[in-house]
């Protein structure tokens, strides 16, 4: 969660209200979220460079990307794309699902579009969190 918070504050927080920043901080530091990860309700996949965690992606409800963050030193090196590719195969082959969904932050909309995600609706704000709902059909 440290990677998620540090990356969020640098790249996403400038697009959010104070309410959104506070709510995101509460989410990534919530004890219930930690318990959900431990219980297997959220799946977490990481990209490592040696012993260093350089990227993370989590899934909830088997096919919804909840958190995707890449260490700023590794932006533009394919880490995020590799994580999307890995979970796409996982969701299709292991979970039997046909699509991935995500609520993209404004900062990441272009990233997701380049990987084939399509908007499901306009940008929305909930609890100060700005996002565009998107989907990717897995073939």
Z-matrix of the N, CA and C atoms (Angstrom, degrees):
N
C 1 1.445
C 2 1.526 1 111.31
N 3 1.336 2 115.85 1 -23.88
C 4 1.465 3 119.07 2 176.07
C 5 1.529 4 110.04 3 -60.82
N 6 1.327 5 117.64 4 -43.84
C 7 1.465 6 121.40 5 178.03
C 8 1.529 7 110.24 6 -60.94
N 9 1.324 8 117.30 7 -44.26
C 10 1.463 9 121.00 8 179.72
C 11 1.527 10 110.51 9 -60.79
N 12 1.323 11 117.19 10 -47.54
C 13 1.457 12 120.77 11 -177.01
C 14 1.524 13 111.34 12 -65.50
N 15 1.336 14 117.33 13 -46.67
C 16 1.467 15 120.35 14 -178.00
C 17 1.527 16 111.47 15 -63.45
N 18 1.325 17 116.98 16 -40.57
C 19 1.455 18 120.32 17 -179.97
C 20 1.528 19 110.19 18 -70.46
N 21 1.318 20 116.88 19 -42.03
C 22 1.464 21 121.30 20 177.37
C 23 1.525 22 110.87 21 -57.40
N 24 1.327 23 117.37 22 -48.58
C 25 1.467 24 119.74 23 -175.95
C 26 1.527 25 111.79 24 -63.56
N 27 1.314 26 117.03 25 -32.53
C 28 1.464 27 119.67 26 -178.80
C 29 1.531 28 112.85 27 -79.64
N 30 1.323 29 117.50 28 -41.88
C 31 1.463 30 120.39 29 -170.49
C 32 1.533 31 114.75 30 -108.59
N 33 1.307 32 118.28 31 -34.64
C 34 1.467 33 121.28 32 -174.88
C 35 1.522 34 113.49 33 -96.96
N 36 1.309 35 117.42 34 -40.69
C 37 1.467 36 121.40 35 -173.78
C 38 1.528 37 113.79 36 -53.80
N 39 1.347 38 119.78 37 -35.76
C 40 1.470 39 117.89 38 178.94
C 41 1.536 40 113.97 39 -58.96
N 42 1.324 41 118.18 40 -21.47
C 43 1.465 42 121.92 41 179.47
C 44 1.529 43 112.92 42 -92.01
N 45 1.334 44 117.86 43 0.18
C 46 1.455 45 121.58 44 -173.78
C 47 1.514 46 112.07 45 -114.20
N 48 1.332 47 114.53 46 154.98
C 49 1.464 48 120.87 47 172.62
C 50 1.525 49 108.22 48 -75.12
N 51 1.324 50 115.81 49 168.36
C 52 1.467 51 119.88 50 176.62
C 53 1.534 52 110.20 51 -59.38
N 54 1.323 53 116.80 52 -37.64
C 55 1.472 54 120.63 53 177.62
C 56 1.528 55 110.69 54 -59.51
N 57 1.311 56 116.84 55 -44.56
C 58 1.467 57 120.50 56 179.66
C 59 1.514 58 112.24 57 -64.27
N 60 1.310 59 117.14 58 -41.10
C 61 1.470 60 121.19 59 179.42
C 62 1.523 61 110.10 60 -63.54
N 63 1.323 62 116.48 61 -46.28
C 64 1.472 63 120.97 62 179.05
C 65 1.529 64 110.47 63 -61.51
N 66 1.322 65 117.76 64 -44.41
C 67 1.463 66 120.59 65 -178.62
C 68 1.519 67 111.99 66 -67.03
N 69 1.333 68 118.07 67 -37.48
C 70 1.467 69 119.27 68 176.53
C 71 1.523 70 110.01 69 -65.44
N 72 1.324 71 117.24 70 -42.22
C 73 1.471 72 120.61 71 178.46
C 74 1.521 73 110.83 72 -59.81
N 75 1.326 74 116.64 73 -43.52
C 76 1.470 75 120.46 74 177.54
C 77 1.531 76 110.47 75 -60.81
N 78 1.332 77 116.82 76 -41.97
C 79 1.464 78 121.09 77 -178.32
C 80 1.522 79 111.59 78 -61.74
N 81 1.327 80 117.75 79 -49.85
C 82 1.471 81 119.36 80 -175.39
C 83 1.526 82 112.60 81 -76.21
N 84 1.314 83 118.11 82 -11.82
C 85 1.454 84 121.19 83 177.87
C 86 1.523 85 113.34 84 -109.30
N 87 1.310 86 116.35 85 6.15
C 88 1.456 87 121.12 86 -175.44
C 89 1.530 88 111.59 87 -73.26
N 90 1.310 89 116.55 88 131.82
C 91 1.457 90 121.10 89 178.83
C 92 1.527 91 111.43 90 -64.50
N 93 1.332 92 117.06 91 -32.40
C 94 1.463 93 120.21 92 178.73
C 95 1.530 94 110.51 93 -65.42
N 96 1.333 95 117.51 94 -39.00
C 97 1.460 96 120.58 95 176.89
C 98 1.524 97 110.13 96 -60.91
N 99 1.310 98 116.31 97 -44.69
C 100 1.473 99 120.33 98 177.97
C 101 1.528 100 110.06 99 -58.81
N 102 1.303 101 117.25 100 -44.09
C 103 1.465 102 120.81 101 179.21
C 104 1.527 103 111.23 102 -64.25
N 105 1.329 104 117.54 103 -36.57
C 106 1.468 105 120.73 104 178.47
C 107 1.527 106 110.59 105 -66.30
N 108 1.338 107 117.41 106 -38.28
C 109 1.465 108 120.20 107 174.93
C 110 1.524 109 110.28 108 -62.66
N 111 1.320 110 116.17 109 -48.44
C 112 1.465 111 121.08 110 -178.55
C 113 1.528 112 111.01 111 -60.84
N 114 1.326 113 117.46 112 -38.44
C 115 1.466 114 122.13 113 -178.80
C 116 1.529 115 112.83 114 -78.34
N 117 1.328 116 117.52 115 -9.13
C 118 1.462 117 120.56 116 178.31
C 119 1.513 118 115.09 117 90.17
N 120 1.337 119 118.33 118 9.18
C 121 1.467 120 120.83 119 178.23
C 122 1.525 121 111.45 120 -76.07
N 123 1.298 122 115.84 121 -23.98
C 124 1.460 123 123.16 122 171.97
C 125 1.526 124 105.89 123 -117.93
N 126 1.319 125 115.96 124 137.59
C 127 1.461 126 119.54 125 173.91
C 128 1.514 127 107.22 126 -104.20
N 129 1.304 128 116.82 127 140.23
C 130 1.454 129 122.18 128 -178.81
C 131 1.515 130 109.35 129 -124.83
N 132 1.317 131 115.37 130 129.48
C 133 1.456 132 122.16 131 177.60
C 134 1.526 133 106.79 132 -122.90
N 135 1.318 134 117.24 133 141.63
C 136 1.459 135 120.58 134 -178.54
C 137 1.524 136 110.95 135 -128.49
N 138 1.323 137 114.13 136 154.06
C 139 1.462 138 121.94 137 171.39
C 140 1.525 139 106.12 138 -108.73
N 141 1.321 140 115.85 139 133.60
C 142 1.465 141 120.11 140 -177.59
C 143 1.519 142 110.56 141 -123.62
N 144 1.299 143 114.94 142 148.85
C 145 1.455 144 123.57 143 170.66
C 146 1.520 145 104.51 144 -120.63
N 147 1.326 146 115.61 145 98.75
C 148 1.466 147 119.45 146 -170.66
C 149 1.509 148 108.79 147 66.99
N 150 1.322 149 116.23 148 -123.98
C 151 1.463 150 121.06 149 178.65
C 152 1.533 151 112.82 150 -93.59
N 153 1.300 152 116.64 151 -1.95
C 154 1.470 153 121.45 152 -175.52
C 155 1.526 154 110.70 153 -91.47
N 156 1.335 155 116.47 154 128.42
C 157 1.465 156 122.20 155 173.70
C 158 1.529 157 107.09 156 -79.32
N 159 1.341 158 116.13 157 116.74
C 160 1.460 159 120.42 158 -176.15
C 161 1.525 160 112.80 159 -111.07
N 162 1.322 161 117.12 160 -8.27
C 163 1.451 162 120.90 161 178.33
C 164 1.506 163 110.69 162 -160.23
N 165 1.324 164 115.74 163 155.37
C 166 1.461 165 120.71 164 178.70
C 167 1.512 166 109.66 165 -148.62
N 168 1.318 167 114.89 166 148.32
C 169 1.456 168 121.45 167 173.09
C 170 1.522 169 107.07 168 -144.11
N 171 1.310 170 116.79 169 136.80
C 172 1.458 171 119.50 170 177.20
C 173 1.519 172 109.44 171 -125.29
N 174 1.314 173 113.80 172 150.82
C 175 1.461 174 121.88 173 178.31
C 176 1.515 175 109.09 174 -119.63
N 177 1.316 176 115.20 175 139.87
C 178 1.461 177 119.92 176 168.75
C 179 1.517 178 106.58 177 -123.27
N 180 1.297 179 115.10 178 154.33
C 181 1.467 180 121.83 179 -179.11
C 182 1.529 181 111.57 180 52.38
N 183 1.308 182 116.29 181 36.14
C 184 1.467 183 126.26 182 174.04
C 185 1.519 184 115.83 183 70.80
N 186 1.334 185 119.20 184 -23.00
C 187 1.463 186 118.25 185 -174.09
C 188 1.528 187 115.00 186 -147.63
N 189 1.327 188 117.97 187 12.17
C 190 1.459 189 120.17 188 179.09
C 191 1.527 190 109.44 189 -108.28
N 192 1.333 191 115.96 190 119.76
C 193 1.465 192 120.32 191 177.50
C 194 1.523 193 107.56 192 -71.10
N 195 1.322 194 114.87 193 119.81
C 196 1.447 195 120.43 194 -178.35
C 197 1.523 196 111.36 195 -98.27
N 198 1.310 197 116.58 196 -43.64
C 199 1.463 198 121.80 197 -179.18
C 200 1.523 199 108.96 198 -137.17
N 201 1.312 200 117.55 199 124.88
C 202 1.466 201 122.31 200 172.21
C 203 1.513 202 106.46 201 -134.95
N 204 1.323 203 115.48 202 114.21
C 205 1.459 204 121.17 203 -179.45
C 206 1.513 205 109.65 204 -140.11
N 207 1.329 206 115.24 205 142.40
C 208 1.463 207 122.45 206 177.52
C 209 1.520 208 107.81 207 -126.97
N 210 1.322 209 115.88 208 133.81
C 211 1.456 210 122.45 209 177.16
C 212 1.534 211 108.43 210 -50.97
N 213 1.324 212 117.32 211 135.68
C 214 1.463 213 121.16 212 -175.92
C 215 1.523 214 112.86 213 -58.29
N 216 1.326 215 118.23 214 -30.24
C 217 1.466 216 121.17 215 177.96
C 218 1.529 217 112.04 216 -66.69
N 219 1.321 218 117.44 217 -14.64
C 220 1.466 219 122.13 218 -175.97
C 221 1.528 220 113.02 219 -113.26
N 222 1.336 221 117.10 220 4.33
C 223 1.467 222 119.58 221 176.75
C 224 1.526 223 109.50 222 -60.01
N 225 1.327 224 115.89 223 140.43
C 226 1.460 225 120.82 224 177.63
C 227 1.514 226 114.70 225 80.68
N 228 1.325 227 116.95 226 7.71
C 229 1.467 228 120.89 227 -179.24
C 230 1.523 229 113.50 228 -108.24
N 231 1.326 230 118.23 229 8.87
C 232 1.453 231 121.76 230 176.49
C 233 1.514 232 115.65 231 88.06
N 234 1.315 233 118.07 232 5.61
C 235 1.472 234 120.81 233 -178.84
C 236 1.525 235 110.49 234 -64.97
N 237 1.323 236 117.34 235 -49.39
C 238 1.467 237 120.60 236 179.47
C 239 1.521 238 111.74 237 -61.61
N 240 1.325 239 116.54 238 -42.25
C 241 1.469 240 120.60 239 178.24
C 242 1.523 241 110.96 240 -62.24
N 243 1.328 242 116.46 241 -42.03
C 244 1.464 243 120.30 242 179.33
C 245 1.529 244 110.87 243 -64.06
N 246 1.322 245 117.25 244 -38.87
C 247 1.464 246 120.17 245 178.12
C 248 1.524 247 110.99 246 -65.43
N 249 1.338 248 117.02 247 -42.37
C 250 1.472 249 120.68 248 177.11
C 251 1.529 250 109.83 249 -61.50
N 252 1.312 251 116.92 250 -45.77
C 253 1.466 252 121.38 251 -179.40
C 254 1.534 253 110.44 252 -60.89
N 255 1.323 254 116.61 253 -44.57
C 256 1.469 255 120.46 254 -179.30
C 257 1.530 256 111.05 255 -62.84
N 258 1.332 257 117.54 256 -49.81
C 259 1.471 258 118.43 257 -177.43
C 260 1.526 259 111.38 258 -69.98
N 261 1.322 260 117.60 259 -27.21
C 262 1.474 261 119.33 260 175.62
C 263 1.517 262 110.33 261 -61.32
N 264 1.330 263 116.50 262 -46.69
C 265 1.477 264 120.37 263 177.50
C 266 1.527 265 110.54 264 -64.65
N 267 1.327 266 115.88 265 -43.07
C 268 1.456 267 120.48 266 -179.26
C 269 1.536 268 110.96 267 -60.47
N 270 1.320 269 116.61 268 -49.13
C 271 1.469 270 121.67 269 -178.13
C 272 1.528 271 110.65 270 -60.96
N 273 1.316 272 116.52 271 -42.02
C 274 1.463 273 120.69 272 -179.17
C 275 1.527 274 111.53 273 -72.14
N 276 1.327 275 117.14 274 -51.28
C 277 1.461 276 121.21 275 -173.39
C 278 1.526 277 114.43 276 -79.58
N 279 1.317 278 117.36 277 -38.76
C 280 1.466 279 120.74 278 -174.99
C 281 1.527 280 113.24 279 -95.04
N 282 1.313 281 116.59 280 -34.71
C 283 1.466 282 120.08 281 -177.38
C 284 1.523 283 112.30 282 -100.40
N 285 1.337 284 117.57 283 -13.67
C 286 1.459 285 121.28 284 179.19
C 287 1.518 286 114.06 285 70.07
N 288 1.314 287 116.39 286 24.60
C 289 1.465 288 121.07 287 -178.85
C 290 1.524 289 109.65 288 -95.61
N 291 1.337 290 116.06 289 154.64
C 292 1.461 291 121.20 290 -176.31
C 293 1.521 292 114.04 291 -102.64
N 294 1.333 293 117.31 292 -7.97
C 295 1.457 294 118.44 293 -178.85
C 296 1.517 295 111.27 294 -151.75
N 297 1.317 296 114.36 295 157.35
C 298 1.457 297 123.60 296 171.47
C 299 1.522 298 107.37 297 -107.51
N 300 1.308 299 116.84 298 145.25
C 301 1.459 300 120.74 299 172.82
C 302 1.523 301 108.69 300 -125.07
N 303 1.316 302 115.29 301 159.72
C 304 1.464 303 121.59 302 177.59
C 305 1.513 304 108.27 303 -157.18
N 306 1.305 305 116.41 304 150.39
C 307 1.463 306 122.90 305 169.05
C 308 1.523 307 105.26 306 -106.42
N 309 1.325 308 116.34 307 95.44
C 310 1.455 309 121.94 308 -172.32
C 311 1.521 310 112.94 309 -76.82
N 312 1.320 311 115.40 310 137.08
C 313 1.457 312 120.55 311 170.50
C 314 1.526 313 108.35 312 -68.56
N 315 1.329 314 117.65 313 159.15
C 316 1.467 315 119.17 314 177.04
C 317 1.532 316 112.18 315 -55.44
N 318 1.316 317 117.22 316 -38.02
C 319 1.467 318 121.57 317 -178.23
C 320 1.525 319 111.97 318 -61.52
N 321 1.336 320 118.03 319 -33.73
C 322 1.465 321 121.76 320 -172.05
C 323 1.524 322 114.83 321 -99.18
N 324 1.320 323 119.42 322 -1.04
C 325 1.466 324 121.42 323 -176.91
C 326 1.528 325 111.12 324 -54.92
N 327 1.317 326 118.29 325 -48.52
C 328 1.463 327 121.78 326 -179.87
C 329 1.516 328 112.36 327 -61.81
N 330 1.332 329 116.69 328 -39.78
C 331 1.473 330 121.56 329 177.17
C 332 1.522 331 110.23 330 -57.66
N 333 1.329 332 116.59 331 -49.03
C 334 1.467 333 119.91 332 -178.58
C 335 1.525 334 111.76 333 -67.31
N 336 1.319 335 117.61 334 -40.36
C 337 1.470 336 119.97 335 178.00
C 338 1.532 337 110.59 336 -58.72
N 339 1.326 338 117.63 337 -42.47
C 340 1.474 339 121.20 338 -179.87
C 341 1.520 340 111.99 339 -63.81
N 342 1.311 341 117.86 340 -20.82
C 343 1.462 342 122.13 341 -179.78
C 344 1.519 343 111.65 342 -99.59
N 345 1.322 344 117.24 343 10.76
C 346 1.456 345 121.52 344 173.09
C 347 1.513 346 116.25 345 96.72
N 348 1.319 347 119.04 346 0.53
C 349 1.461 348 120.99 347 178.39
C 350 1.530 349 109.40 348 -70.38
N 351 1.327 350 115.33 349 144.43
C 352 1.458 351 122.60 350 178.56
C 353 1.528 352 108.99 351 -117.80
N 354 1.320 353 115.82 352 143.34
C 355 1.465 354 120.74 353 177.66
C 356 1.523 355 110.34 354 -66.32
N 357 1.319 356 115.74 355 139.00
C 358 1.461 357 121.86 356 174.52
C 359 1.524 358 111.28 357 -98.30
N 360 1.305 359 116.13 358 -13.08
C 361 1.453 360 121.21 359 -178.99
C 362 1.512 361 108.99 360 -177.66
N 363 1.329 362 116.64 361 -177.92
C 364 1.467 363 120.61 362 -178.95
C 365 1.530 364 111.32 363 -75.91
N 366 1.326 365 114.75 364 168.29
C 367 1.463 366 119.60 365 174.59
C 368 1.520 367 108.91 366 -58.22
N 369 1.315 368 114.93 367 140.07
C 370 1.461 369 123.42 368 -177.79
C 371 1.523 370 108.70 369 -127.68
N 372 1.308 371 116.39 370 156.47
C 373 1.463 372 121.58 371 174.49
C 374 1.520 373 107.84 372 -125.89
N 375 1.329 374 115.80 373 126.92
C 376 1.468 375 121.51 374 175.66
C 377 1.525 376 108.18 375 -136.59
N 378 1.313 377 117.09 376 124.19
C 379 1.468 378 122.86 377 -178.03
C 380 1.522 379 111.83 378 53.93
N 381 1.340 380 116.23 379 34.56
C 382 1.454 381 121.19 380 178.86
C 383 1.518 382 114.20 381 82.42
N 384 1.329 383 117.85 382 -2.10
C 385 1.464 384 123.04 383 179.97
C 386 1.531 385 108.23 384 -93.11
N 387 1.337 386 116.66 385 119.89
C 388 1.467 387 121.85 386 177.86
C 389 1.524 388 108.84 387 -91.60
N 390 1.332 389 116.24 388 134.15
C 391 1.462 390 119.09 389 179.48
C 392 1.520 391 111.11 390 -157.78
N 393 1.325 392 114.43 391 155.33
C 394 1.451 393 122.47 392 172.80
C 395 1.525 394 107.35 393 -115.15
N 396 1.335 395 118.28 394 119.33
C 397 1.477 396 119.50 395 178.32
C 398 1.528 397 109.78 396 -71.21
N 399 1.346 398 115.74 397 134.94
C 400 1.465 399 121.85 398 -176.58
C 401 1.522 400 110.75 399 -139.94
N 402 1.337 401 114.54 400 163.54
C 403 1.459 402 120.44 401 175.74
C 404 1.518 403 110.00 402 -143.06
N 405 1.320 404 114.56 403 156.24
C 406 1.459 405 122.73 404 174.03
C 407 1.518 406 107.11 405 -133.31
N 408 1.320 407 116.71 406 117.57
C 409 1.465 408 120.23 407 175.89
C 410 1.530 409 108.83 408 -79.28
N 411 1.307 410 115.33 409 131.31
C 412 1.467 411 121.42 410 -177.49
C 413 1.513 412 108.84 411 -92.96
N 414 1.298 413 117.40 412 127.53
C 415 1.458 414 121.91 413 -177.98
C 416 1.503 415 111.40 414 -107.55
